[in-house]
Each structure stands twice: as C-alpha cells, then as structure tokens.
C-alpha cells in the first residue's frame, strides 16, 4: 500500500529488464511477461490456455463475480457475444450526441467555476462528473447533469467509486492480487451501498419503462433485458442469477467508463499545458474542422477525423496507461519457451509499462510526443507494443465508447480554452488507486480563447 500497482510495474521493468520475471503474491508464484511477442502469445495466439482472469470472483458476491470483467468461462463467452452489439458504430453515433451535450456543459462549468471564480480545478473530479453524466444516459437512459449542478442519482455512486481510500485500495489489492485471501474475507467488488443503489435505480427505470410500454430505448437497460432472455445459464440456475447477471454488467460499465476516461483526460490536459506547441497544433486541427464544416459541435464522423487529437489521447495512454498490467489465469499446462513451462492455475500478467516504456520502440519514452501516433489507426496495437485497452478476445469491450467519450470532451475544451501549467510536471500516482490516478490533485489554468 506504499506504492501503486502502476509504480510497482514501472519499477519491476526498470529493475528487471528481461523477457519475463517470476514474482510472488504472498505465497502464490506468478509470471510477469514483458515483451510484445510473449504478450501476443498469451493474449491472442494461445488464448485457449488463458481465457479467464486471475482476480477474485466468488459466488458470495454475485455482482462482483458475474460482470464481464471478472466472470469465468463458459458464461463469459456467451455474455461477451450478447453484449458486443451494445458498442456498434450505429449505437455510438447516437450516444456521441449526448457526449457532446455533456461536453458543452463541461465548457460552461469551467467558465463558471474556474475562469470567473478563479477556483483551482481538480481535473479528475471534473472529468468524472462528465463521464458520470454520460454513463447515466448510456446505461440508464437518464438525462442528468451534475456538471450543471443538478442532483444526479448516479453521481452518488460514482463519486464514491472514484475516491480511493486506504481501505478501498487494500480491498482491491487483495481482490486483484490475493484472491484466496479476498475469498476468506468475503470481500466485495462493489460496496454494499453502491450495489443497493444500482439495484434500486435499475428496477425503477425498468418499472417506468414497463408502465410507458415503450421499448424503443437505445440504452443499456433495454439491451440487458434482452440479454436476460438470451444468456445461456446452467439448467438448475435460479431466476435470481439472470437478474444478478444484468445488474453486474450495469455496475462494471459504470466503473469501467468513469475511472479510465477521466484519468486519461486529466493527464492529457496536464501534458498539453506543458506542451504549448503541441497544444496549438491540436487547437488548429479542431478549429479547422469546425470552420470547414461550418458547425459549432462536431458529430461522430467529424470527431473520428481528428487524427492529431486521437494521437494526443494515444500518447497520453502510452505514457500514462490507466491499467498498468493485464491479468490472465493459466488453465492448462503451457510451454512458454525451452526454459519455462507454466503450470495450470498460475497467474500470468503482462506488464503494460514494460511495453510502453520500451525505448527501442518508443525512443525517449519519458517524453510526451503525440507525433509518435500520427499514422496509428484506432485498432492498431503497434505489434503488441501498445496495449492500453488490452488485446485478444478479452480486450476492452468499451474501447470505442471510451475513445469517443474522450474525443468529445477534449475537442470542446481545447476549442474554448488554452491551458497552462498549474502544478509541477512530475506527478506521483495514488498508492491506493488500482487504476492510475494522481496522488495529488491534477490541475491546469484555463484561459478563455
Ligand atoms: C480510456 C478508457 C478505457 C481504458 C483505458 C480501458 C482499459 C481496459 C483494459 C486494459 C481492459 C483489460 C483488457 C484485457 O485484459 O485484455 C479492459 C477491460 C474491460 N473494460 Fe475497459 N477501458 C476503458 C473504457 C471502458 C468503458 C467505457 C467500458 C464500458 C462501457 C469498459 C468496460 C470494460 C469491460 C467490461 C472489460 C472486460 C472485458 C472482458 O473481459 O471481456 N472499459 N478495459
């Protein structure tokens, strides 16, 4: 608990710059691999040996063990298949409209609170409000605006989820790295409070929908209700299991979409504040797109065309990947090479930081240089050297949603404000956070354009 997972992975690759390293999680041996070639084998080529994650997942915590991130096979495969249509380009186009509305609120809030009142901004909190408003719509179909100081039923849960205390950090450390311990202690992936709240909100929305008899909603609630019908469950499964499966997806989509995107946006603005030249290039690209199309707000297609903006986000996720390692469990004895055979039941991790800071592939890796990604398309993992969203069949299901959510916010903020540094450049990561988060508040000065 003295350093974050992030710092641990960084130090490990610096102290042991080898293809793979053996580590101990308490009494449990594990393997950390550190090359793109091995990452490719484990995540994709030999996926059949590594289909599940190692982290704790126990039937006593239904929401914790049945969500897409933690759920084991065979349920995972069926569920992934059913949930993937949630994130098609068509659906994302519709959600982008709302992301844009929220990004507009973001710009107004910045003016109200941080330009006019000259308060110091906490970027992580500000962007969490934005992602929370967006997820309220995409999951529940509720249009709320905590950014506009309205009461949001979701902000109650999400503000709680994004605050990392010592105990919450410890709980997650055990869940991720010492699942046997987590099982004895019956730890929960989502707090009792958040679980109750999500349940109540979900069923309230379903009830209102049933009353209105309107099935034409495009959000996750409707999709999950159909998932309940289609998901293949064991023959002796209770009806409660199907309900728990639905709620578990709601919970993980909330958690997955808020933390990662708000962290990346915060680090991106911080880097831009320290890189005025790159910031001007980004502003020019956005301004040109707005002028050319004679629009105020860019839609899905316009945002997809902003290549430099995408490069800025990619480079931020290269230098500050929100998820520092990928987690797999070996399910069948596996011969890694002539020297190492991985036993069944052994956790295998991919050190994402070892890949992203490999100076042979990314020269001067400590430098933030968006031009590294000038010719990198969205789906490109640069031969497994760039894995912020993971890879293989278990890669992040919300990748395109997350990218679009960040594009919409960054485009509007940079179009309206110039940002300048407000805190020292070197930022330590929060030792209690599982996903990368700054230890002290990340902040910038906003100057109206
Ligand atoms: C900047 C944004 C995001 C980043 C950097 C990110 C990163 C990741 C990473 C690294 C993984 C593990 C992949 C692997 O093990 O190969 C993952 C999995 C996952 N993410 Fe994301 N994520 C982001 C946004 C989202 C969003 C918006 C959602 C939900 C809407 C989401 C939901 C999930 C889920 C459900 C999984 C588990 C997938 C599975 O096991 O099938 N993520 N994400």
Boltz pocket constraint, residues with backbone or C-beta under 6 A from the ligand:
constraints:
  - pocket:
      binder: B
      contacts: [[A, 43], [A, 68], [A, 69], [A, 70], [A, 80], [A, 252], [A, 253], [A, 254], [A, 256], [A, 257], [A, 258], [A, 260], [A, 261], [A, 264], [A, 322], [A, 323], [A, 325], [A, 326], [A, 327], [A, 387], [A, 388], [A, 389], [A, 390], [A, 391], [A, 392], [A, 393], [A, 394], [A, 395], [A, 396], [A, 397], [A, 398], [A, 399], [A, 401], [A, 402], [A, 403]]
      max_distance: 6.0
